[in-house]
Amino acid sequence: MADTLAALRSLMASHSPPLDALVVPSEDYHQVSLSLSLITFFWRSMISLLLTSEYVSERDKRRQFVSGFSGSAGLALVTTKEALLWTDGRYFLQAAQELSDQWKLMRMGEDPAVDVWMADNLPRDAAIGIDPWCVSVDTAHKWEHAFSKKQQKLVQTSMNLVDEVWKNRPPAQNNPVNVHPLEFTGCTVANKLKNLRQKLKVEGARAIVITTLDEVAWLYNIRGNDVSYCPVVHAFAIVTSFSAFFYVDKRKLSSEVNSYLEQNGIEVRDYGVVSSDVVLLASNQLTSTSSANQTLADGPKDMETGNGTNEADEKTHNLIWIDPGLCCFALCSKLNSDQVLLKQSPLPLAKAIKNPVELDGLKNAHIRDGAAVVQYLVWLDKQMQEIYGASGYFMEAESTSKKNHLETTKLTEVTASDKLEGFRASKEHFRGLSFPTISSVGPNAAIIHYQPDAKTCSELDADSIYLFDSGAQYLDGTTDITRTVHFGKPSAHEKSCYTAVLKGHIALGNARFPNGTNGHALDILARIPLWKDGLDYRHGTGHGVGSYLNVHEGPHLISFRPHARNVPLQASMTVTDEPGYYEDGNFGIRLENVLIVKEADTKFNFGDKGFLSFEHITWAPYQKKLIDSSLLTPEEIDWVNTYHSNCREILASYLDDTEMAWLKKATEPISA
């Protein structure tokens, strides 16, 4: 790490002009970042990151390479004398463990924000280097404003300096692009383009530049494997009133995919051409060579695709739509400011409101996924008893002394999570995990987004809480579930905390609220039971979930931060319900289900607004042994019993006799 910093500082010194600081963000060229989307649960300035893909390819993990911090959210800053790493509350413990003494940890919410720190601590007239492809328009503008007070300036480097010193940087992947069929998407590309072009017309725009990977994938009904856990393709798109362009490594396209794209009027261009094409777009010289697009451009307006224009449209619709929170500064810089419409992309909201086919697919995927989780719990319960002498999932007693067991038979956080993945892999339409499984024991469970490493992870402990947060990608939907269990004798305090989290989980899931309500207004419901005991948690309470796309999806969210007011919840959105509680060095608790927002049947309809409610689509039991039922109301007890009854009914056909017997016992009614 010392050699890396020295090499970077040497390049900074030789740069023209010399750089006083270099920003190394988590983002790649598509503003993809390692779960930085979840920082939006904390910080207004990063709201748009909830809309991005969450994981970068191995070759784009520049911030991790420079700092050594492997957490999924952070920003590194290298100055001539210092090295600093900003991250949020989920990663304070992990960052403190992974950063060397050459790095200073900056705790977001406690220490000054990165732009404030740079403005206050760097010299007057300082030059701060950025790779403009890895910084959004919003971020660049925000920093430029902060730096102007001391005549400091952002300097766009012509090459990424980290890449220059990263000698063993992994090569680019060449993974095939796949067509996602209509039986899963529920909507044709033609209809999606038609709707998008209608929005362009309303906004007076003649084109939109799309840089976010899941937006490109959703719009063109294609999927890929270029980013871990997210079935997306490294690609850009430009859609105009006449044409649709797809910028991708052409080696990834089979003849069948090429034919599909041509049939849908999508012209394929090389990935690297997007920069020069944006220049052509700015001067209104970007033209299509596609015969399908040319026919549309020459002929009358097509009611299916929404193509076509007239002379009046040309004069009034001349803006180019750029999402300032998602588009990289490099592309936006090629456009004149008076021709740019800086506004949130219309695609995230369109993508978030699922159509009936997508909703059915998500429900079916979660049923199969729930069966895999139950099978995992059955297996884990047996292993914990046989290997560690645990009392098990149902009994509440201290474990006996550990049995003698071979090194090959011990259970670790990684070997256990691998088994869970195996159960999922046996299910129909499985295509991989939707994020790295959080498999965490005892103190590790207090690290909110802990990711175990096979070399350093902990062995399972019958006398400690075990938290697993996991999900999968299926062709018909994406899943995300968290359960917390104990295979020994939980303490009264652990039970009390678990029950408080469960009460908040139930309260949010049972909410009824008028149309127009946002996630900020609902977040408090999940926290009140914890607040009564003076407890809380540092993360948001809910995020959208994609349809065989990103597991964290915007633009809506449920959070206590003010930016959660920006987008109201709407019928047919998905959202998670995941309160938690974490004690550093001791344990962590989280419970998570995926919900669908639906219209509510209410006795009255005040103000003719219409009311909404939630439908749970995640199916796996809550551990009764961790529930202090004396703390539950009769209504909450009824809810748990009804939910457990539904689990038995819905999962029955996916389980064998032994697994079903276990589930019946796990879901026996509780009482006060």
N, C-alpha and C positions, 0 to 999 in steps of 0.2 A: 504493500500500500504506500509506503514511503517513496519507493521508486516511481510509482504512478503519479503521485502528487508532484514530485520533482520534475518529471517529464512534462506534465501539464503546465507547470509554472514556467518552464523553459519556453514552451510554445507560446504562452501568454506574453512573455517578455519580448519574443521576436515578432509578434504579430504587429501589423500596421493598421491602426495605431496600437501601441502596447496596451495590454489589458490589465486593469487593476483587479478585476474579478471575472470569474467564469461561472455561469449558472449551468448546472447539470440537472435537469428535471427528470421525472420518470417517464414522460411522454415520448412517443415516437412521432413519425411524420403525420400520423392520422390522429394525433392527440390521444392515442391509446396509452393508458397508464395502468400500472399494476395496482388495481383496485383503488386508484385515487378517486374513483367515483364516490366512494364512501366518505371521502373528506367533505363532500358537500353536506353531509349530515352535520358538519361543524362550521364550515366557513363560507360566508356569502360570496366571497371573491372566486370560489371554485364551483359555483352552482352548476355550470354547464358540464362539468366533468362527470356528473351523473349520467349524462347522455352518451358518453364515450364508451368504447370497448374498454375492458378493464385490464387485460393482460397483454404484455408485449412479448414478442418473440425473444429467444435467448440472445440474439445478436443486438437487440435493442435495449438490453438491461444495462444501460450506461451508468445510471446512478448507482446501481448495485456494484458494478465493476469498480467504480471510483472509490466508493465509501466502505464497501464490505457489508453494508446493511441490506439484508435480504427481505425486510418487511415490504408489504405491498403498497405502501404510501410514503412518499418522502421527496424532498428536494435538497440537492447538495449545492453548496456554494464554496468555491475555491478562490481565495484571495492570494495575494503575494505572500502572506504570512499565516493565514488561518484557513481552516477547513471546517465548515459547519453543515449540519444535517438537520433539516426541519421535518418533523413528523407529528402525527396526531396522537391523542390519548390512548388509542388502541395499541400503540407500539412503543410507548415510553420504556417499558421493561425490556423488550426485545432489542431496541436500539442501544440501550445502555450496555447490554451484554455483548453486542456484535461490533460496536464502534471501537476502533483503537484509540489510544491516548492522543493521537494526532487530530482527532475529530472532536468537535464540541456538539453536544446534543441540544437542539433548540426545540423546546416543547411548545407546540402550537396551543394557543390559549393562555399560556403563561409567559412566554418570551415574545419579544417583538416579531411581527410578521416579517417575512424575508425582504419585502420592498422597503419597509420602514427601517429595518436594520441596515440595509445597503445605503439608503439615503442618509442615515445618521452616522454611519461608521466609515464609509469610504470617503476618500478625499474629494474636495471640490474639483470639478472637471474630470472625475473618474470615468474611465471607459469600462463598461460592463458587457462582456461578451455573451452572446446567445447564438445558438443554432436556430435561425428563424423558422425552420421546418418543425421544430420541437416545442414551439411556444405559440399559444393561441393569440389571436388578434386582441381579445379582451385583456389578456395578461400583459401583452406588450404595451398596449395603450395605458394600462394602469401603472406600469412601471415607469413609462416615459413621463407620466404626470408627476409621479413621486420624485423622480430624479431631477426634474426641471428646476426645483428650488435651489439646487446647488450646481446647476449647469452640468450635472452628470448626464451621461448619454449611453443609450443602448447601442452596441456595435454588433451588426449581423456578420458573423463569421462565414466565409465562403465554404468552409468545410467544418465538419464536427471535430473539434480538437480531441475529444475522448477517443474517437475512432482512430485518430492518428497514433495514439499511444497504446491502443488495445491490439497487441500483436497477435493474439490467438483468438480474435473475435470469431464467433461461430459464423458459418456461411449462411447465406439466404436459403430458405427452404423452397422446394419446387413441388408443392402439393397440388393435386388436381382440384379444379372447380367442379362442383356438382350442381345440377338443377334440383331445386326443392319442389317436388310435384304439387299440383293443385289440390290433391287429396289431403295435404297437410297445410298448405298456405291458405286455402279458402278464398283466394282473390287473385285474379290474373294480373300480370305485369301491365297489360293494356289499361285495366281499370285504375291501377295505382298511378300510372303515368297521366292518365286523364285527370284524376283528382289533383295531382301535383301541379299540372299545367293550369288548372282552374285557379289554384292558389297563387300561382305566378301572375296570372292576369289580374286578380284582385289587388295584388300588391304593386302592380305596375312594373313587373319585372319580366325580362325576356329570357332569363336563364338563372339557374342555380348551380353552384359548385358544391358538391357533396364529398366530404372528406372522411366522414365517420364510417368505419367498416360495417357496423351492424345496419346502418341506414342503407348503404349500397347493397348489402346482402338482402335486406328486406324488400327494397324497391324492385330489384331485378329477380327476386325469387331464386337466388343462388346461395350456396353454402360452400364452405371450404374448411381447411385445417391449417391455416397459416399462423394462428395464434392459439396457444394452449387454452383449453377449456371453452373457447368461444368458436363456434363453427363459421368463421368468417374468412374472407379473402383479402389479402393486401391489395387494395384497389381504390381508385377514385372514380367519381362519376360527374358528368356535367349533363344537365337536362335543359334544353331550350324549348321554345315554342314549337319547333319543328323536329328536333333531333334528340337522341339520347346516346351518350358516349360512355364507354366502360374502359378505364385505364388499368391494365393488368399485364403481368408477364404472360405473353401469349403461349408460352410453353405449357401453361397450366390448363389449357383449353383443349378438350377432345373435339373431334369432328362433330359429335352429337351436341356438345355444348355450343360450339360455334354456330351450328344450324339453329339451335334454339334462340340464341341471341339475335341472329339475323331475322328470324321469323317475327321477333318482337320489336324489330326496328331499332336494335341496340348496336351501335357501331363499336367494334373493338379497336383500341389503340394501345400502343406500348405504354407501360406504366410511367416511364420517365418523360413522356411527351406532355403530360398534364401541365407542366410549367409553361411550355411554349404555347400550348393551346389556350391557356388562360390569357396570355398576351393577345392571341388572335381574337379571343372572345371579347376582350376589352375594346378592340378596334372594329368589332362586328364583322370579322373576317373568318370566324370559325365556321366551316361548312362541312357537311356530311357527304361522304362518298358512298354511303349505304343506299342501295337501290330502294329499300323499304322506306327509309327516311326521305329520299328524294321524291318518291311518289307522293308521300304525305305532304311534303313542302309545296309541290307543284299543284296538287289537286285541291278540291274543296275541303272544308273542315270535316274531319272524321269524328262522328259522334262517339265512337268507342274510345279513341285514343286522345281526343281533345286537341289534336294538332290543327294547324291552320291559323292564319292571321290575315290582316288587311293593312292598308296604308295607315289608317288612323291608329291601329294598334302599334305599328312600328314607331310612331311618333310619341305615343303616350306610355308604351311599355318598353323602357330602355334601360332599366336598372338590372344589375346583376346581384342576385341574392347570395349573401355570405353570412353564415352563422358565426358571430364573432367569438363565441365561446368554444366552437368546435373546429373552425378553420385555422390552419397554421398561418402565421404571420407572413411566411414566404410567399404564399399564393396571393393573399390579399394585397400585399405590397405591389403587385403587378397591375393593380387596378387603380384608376383615378378615383379619388374619394367622392367626387360628385356623381359617379355612376354606380356606387355600391349601396345596396340596401343591407345594412347591418341589423339583422333581426334573427331571432331564434328560428331554426329550421322547422318547417311544418311537419317533417317526417316523424320525429319522436312521438308526438301526440297521436298521429295516425297509427303508428306502430303499437302504441301502448293500449289503444282501444281494440281489443281482440274481436275478430269476427266469430260467428258461431262454430265454424270448423275448428278454429284455433282453440276456442274454449273447450270444445269436446275433446280435442287432442290433449290439452293440458290436464283435464280431469282424468282421462285414461292413463296418461303417463304417471300421474301422482298415485293412482291406485297400484300400478305395477311397482312403483318406487316404494310405496308403503309396505308392500309385501316383502320387498327386499330388506327393508329396515327391520321388520318383524323377524324375518329369518336370521338376520344378523344378531338380534337380541337373544333369540333362542340359542343360537350357537355360542354367543359370548357368555351367556348365563351358565351354560354347561361347562365351558372352558374354565371360567373363574372358579367354579366349585371343584372341578377335578384337579386343576393345576395348583390353585392357591388356597384351597380349603375354605373358600368364601361361603357364607350362608346363602348367597344367591340373590336373584332379583326379587324374590318374594319374602324370604325370611329376613328378620331383623335381629342379627346377632353378630358379635365380634367374630372375625375369621379365626379358624384354628391356625396353629403354626403352619407356615408354608411347607408344602410337601417338597421332598427332594425332586427336582425336575432337571432334565437335561437342558443345556443352553438352547438347543434347537426347539424345545417345547415351550419356552417362556413366551409370554405375550407382551409385545411392546405397542406403543401408540401407532407405529407404522404397520406392523404385521396385522394388527387388529383392523386398521382402516383398509388394508389390502384385501382382507376377507370381505369387508363390506362392499368394496368395489366388485369383487367376484360375484356376490349375490346379485348386484345390479346388472352385471354383464350378461347374466343368464336370461334377462328379460327382453322381450320383443322390442325392437327399434332402438336398442341401446347403442349409443355412439361415443361414450366416454363420460368423464366427470364434468360437472359444470363449474367447478373450482377445486383447488386443493383441499382435501378433507381436513377439517380441524378435528383432530383426534387428540384429546388432551386430558391428562390425569392430574388431580390435585392442584398444586401451584401452577402448573402449565395451563389449566383451564381458566386461570385468572388473566392470562394473556389473551385478549379478546379475539384476535385473529392469529392465533398460534398456528404454526405449520411445522409439524414434527419432521425431523431429519433422521434417517435410518441410523446414522452414526452416533447421534447424540440424544435421541429421544428417550423418554422414560419407559420403564416397565409398568404394566398395569398393576394396580394396588387395590386389593379387596377392601381396604379400609379408607379409601379416598373416593371422592366424587370423580366420575368420568363424564366428560362432555364431548359429544361429537356433532359437528355441524357439517353437513354434506349435501351433495346433490348430483344430478346426472343430466346428461344431454340425451334425449330421445328424439327420434324423428318427428314425433307428434307433440313434444313439449319439453320444457326445462324445469327441473325440480330443485328445491332448496328446503331442507328440514333440519332442525336442531332438537336434540333430546339430551337430557341430563339424567344420569342414573348413578346408583350406588349399589355395590354388591355385598356390602357389609352392614354395619350399623351406623346410619347417619346420626349426627348429633342433633339435638333439639334446635340449635341455631341454624344448621343446614336445612332442616325441615321448614323452619319458619321462613327462611329466605326463599327456598324453592316455592313455598306456598304463596308468598307475596308476588313472586314472578308469575306464577300460574294465575293468580287473581287478576293481575294486570293484563295478561294474555287473554283471559276470558272477557274482561271488560271491553277491551278494544274490539275483539271479534264479534261481540254482541251489539256493538254500537248501531244506532239508527240515526241518520243525520240528513238534513235537507240538501238538495242539489246546490252546488256552489261551495260546499264545505271543503276545506283543504286539510292536508295532513298535519299542519301546525295546530289546528283546532282539536284534532283527535289525539295527538301524542300524549297529552296529559292523562288520558284514561288508563294507559298502560303503566304510568308512573305513580299514581295516587297510592296504591297499596304499599309500594316501597317507601314513598315519602312519609307515610304514617309512622314508619319505624326509623326515619332519618336516613334512608338508603336511596340510591339512584344508580344510573349507569351512564357511560360517556359516549354512547353511540345512538344513532337514530333508531327508530322503532320499526320502520317499514320501508321497503323499496319495491319497485315494479320487477316483474320477472318476464323474460322473453319467451317467445314461442320457437323453440329450437334456435335460440339466439343467446344473447348475454343474460347471465343469471341476475345481474343488477341492471335495471332498465329504468330510464326516466320517461317523461320529465317530472312525474309526480313522486312524492315521497311522504313519509310520516316522520316528522322530526320536531323537536322543540325549538330549533333554530328558525329565525324569521323567514328565511328564504323558502321554507316549506309552504309559505302562503301563496307562492307564485302560481301554482297549478291546482285547481280543484279536482277532487276525485270524481270520476265519471263511471257510469255503468259500463261493464265489460272490461274494465281495467283489472289487472292483477296487482296484488300488493302483499308483502309479508307482514306478519305480526310476530315480532321477536324481541320482547323485553328481556332483560337479564340483570344479573348482579354479580360483582366480582370483588374478591378480597385478595389483594396482592399477597403472594407467598402462601396462600391458603387454598382457595378453591374458586371456581367460577360456575355460574348457573345461567343457562339461556334456554328458552323454549321458542320454537319457531314453526309456524304453519304458513302456507301460502293461501291467500284468500282471493276470491273474485268479488268485485264490487257489482252489486245487482240492485234493481229497483225493489223498494220495500213496500210491503202491503200494510199500510197504516190505516187506523180508524178514521183519522182526519187528514187533511192536506192543507195546512196553514199556508196562506199566501199563494196557493196553487203552484208551489215550487216543485213538488214531488220529493219523495224521500228515498234514501239509499240505505243499504245494509250490506253485510258481508256473507259470503258462503265459503266455508272451509272446504278445501279440496285435498288437504294433506291428511293421511291416515296412518297413525301409529300411536300406541298408548302412552299416556303419562304414567310415570312410576308411582303407584299408590303408596309405596313404602316411604317416599319422600314427601307425601302430602300430609300436612297436619289438618285433618278435616274439621277440627274444632274451630279453625280460623276461616272456614268457608261458610258462606251464607247458604240457606236451603236452595236458592236459585242457582248458585254456583255448583253445588253438589249435583243438582238435576242436570246441569249442563255437562259436567264431566261424565255422568252415567249415560246420558244420551249419546254423547260423542263416542264413548267406548262401545256402546251398543252398535252404532253405525260402523265402527271399525270392524267388529266381528262380522257383520253382514256383508260389508263391501269387500273385505279381503279373503273371505272364506274360500272362494274358488281358486285362489292362488297358493294356498297353503296345504301341506300334507297333514295327516292326522295328528302327528306329534306337534307340529307347529301350531295347529289350530287349538289343540288342547292347552298349549302354553298361552296362546292369545286369550282364550276364554278365561283362564285364571287371571291374566293380567288386566282383564277388563271387567272383572266382577264388580258389582255396584259397591260404591262407598257410602258411608252414612256418617252423620255428625257424631 
